[in-house]
Amino acid sequence: MRAPQEVAVVGAGLVGCLTACFLARRGYQVTLYERRSDPRSATAERGRSINLALSERGLDALRRVGLDEAVMKAALPMPGRMMHAPDGTLSFQPYSADGQRAINSISRSELNRTMLEGALALPGVRARFEHRLTGLDVDSGLMDFDTPDGPVQRSAQIVLAADGAYSAVRGRLQFLPGFDFSQDFLDYGYKELTIPARDGEFALDPGALHIWPRGQAMMIALPNPDRSFTCTLFWPKSGPGSFDELDTAERFEEFFAANYADARALMPDLADDYTHNPIGHLVTMRAYPWHARGADAVVGLLGDAAHAVVPFYGQGANCGFEDCVELDRCLEETGDDFPEALALYGSRRKEHADTIAELALENFVEMRDKVASRSFLLQKRIEHGLERLLPGRYVSRYELVSFSTVPYAEVQRRITRQRRAVVAVALGALAAVGVTAGLLRRR
Ligand code: FAD
């Protein structure tokens, strides 16, 4: 198939918009099909405002299409995490050894708006809102959409799915032989709450991601430019201290005041938020291959449609943005042979998506439990000490994930090598101490 010029991107979320930007810069005509109404004129759904931590991988992708500055105007840097103990004691842990590098708090809807505007400003990009994809024929590229004016059909030789974790496009690919798919839901859900501005000022330090680690559960809070904080409760769905158990405003308030006392004092709308905001699900989705070839069309998956991860490393969108960079690179390398580029892109990205999925699951335990322990704090101090002692040679996993673009699987391999080296040096030092002590005794 020769490089065709028209591409349909299903989903005008974060990854769909960035995909459109990259493709438009390569000269493609891109139509974004989005089930929602135009976000530039709509307000966010209640309890679904989500603010994201945007880090180097996402920023690197945005820089490549010239959107980083526009996006960063609405971002607030968070150079560390602030732990809130049950008695209200605060402790700050910088994310990087130099204490300077920061992840950035940004509202997802704001980010989406900026990226959509950036995409639509490019020649060749247009958007069709209130178009919900309901069917797709992989052979012909024929797509069915529900619209306010009734069902419509459109077709494209290249269909890219950026329609999120519950992707309808991926749903079609699941019928194809050889297509692997799995989904793992956590026994936890999430719910958004708000800490409003107090007397026009931030009620907490805005230079941190706040965490209330409580063993089996936690709450986090990220700052917003309007001086409020969006808080997210990550709680078990059932059992003690769960959403199921705390099913009335009274029960919830009593429990919350006992376990999150310092935050309670800052949340005048707590009961209302808890009662009315929905409970979100936390899921890891794995699929492969990330493309399918029909007789006259090719279909590809990007972002959450290919690999949804739980949010505990703050990497879902960052990882999706990296997909766009890799697809662009593969198009370049294959001379815009789309089927070949999609196959190459999937084969290169899959192990990295699998790695960040695992790291994100592990980080949940770290955030809700370990960050509060002394041994964790000691480990972080040692890590940062080693980073300062061996600059560039010892780098912590958090730094490599959040402040570099080293591919995720390579990060894991490097961490394993570093740990082996540290153990070898420690054993060597112990042996040297033992030999010296032996020599001294003999004297
Ligand atoms: P989405 O953002 O889900 O966009 C999909 C788009 O497709 C939507 O606009 C949707 O309306 C549209 N769509 C869906 N179905 C159809 C259809 N049938 N037809 C047409 N359009 C359709 N990531 C980070 O990097 N950092 C974080 O700190 C972070 N925190 C998070 C916190 C929470 C609580 C959650 C839930 C997620 C978090 N994430 C984070 C993950 C991040 O939100 C996702 O990875 C990211 O939004 C994925 O982008 P996407 O464009 O692939 O999918």
Boltz pocket constraint, residues with backbone or C-beta under 6 A from the ligand:
constraints:
  - pocket:
      binder: B
      contacts: [[A, 10], [A, 11], [A, 12], [A, 13], [A, 14], [A, 15], [A, 16], [A, 33], [A, 34], [A, 35], [A, 36], [A, 50], [A, 51], [A, 52], [A, 53], [A, 54], [A, 108], [A, 131], [A, 132], [A, 133], [A, 134], [A, 162], [A, 163], [A, 164], [A, 165], [A, 166], [A, 167], [A, 168], [A, 190], [A, 232], [A, 280], [A, 281], [A, 302], [A, 303], [A, 304], [A, 305], [A, 309], [A, 311], [A, 313], [A, 314], [A, 315], [A, 316], [A, 317], [A, 318], [A, 319], [A, 320]]
      max_distance: 6.0
